[in-house]
C-alpha cells in the first residue's frame, strides 16, 4: 500500500511544473474521446462489395442476426447481379458460432447458397483479413473520428 502511494505521489510531482507567477498558465492536453469500435459485416463477390451492414451498438452477432443478413444478401444479389441466383452462389465465411448456428445454416440453404467448408484459420483463405480489412485499417488509421456515424461514412467511401 505504501509503495502504491509513493508511485502516485511521484507521478503527481513529475507532472507539476515550476513557473513564474506572471507567466501564462500551462496548457495541458486533454485526451479527446474518439469513437468506439464499429462492427461491420461485408459481403462481396469477384465484382465488388455487395452488402455492408453495421451492427447496432451494444448488440451481438447471433444466429438470428446473421440469418437476417443472409436474406438481405440474397435480395441484393437478386437486384444487382441479375442471373447470378440461377447459377451456384458459393458462400465462404468463418466458423463463428453465428455462422454455424441452427438458425443460420438452414437459412443459407433456403436461400440457395452453397456453403464452402472453412478449415481452421488459414491466412490464405481469409481474403477479408489479408486484403480488405488490412487496407481499410491502414487508410483509416490516421483519422480520429468523433462518433460512430463518422466511421461508417468513411468506411462507405
Secondary structure, 3 states (H helix, E strand, C coil): CHHHHHHHHHHHHHHCCCCCCCCCCCCCCCCCCCCCCCCEEEEEECCEEEEEEECCCCCCCCHHHHHHHHHHHHHHHHHHCCCHHHCCEEECCCCCCCCCCCCHHHHHHHCCEEECCCCCCCHHHCHHHHHHHHHHHHHHCCCCCCCHHHHHHHHHC
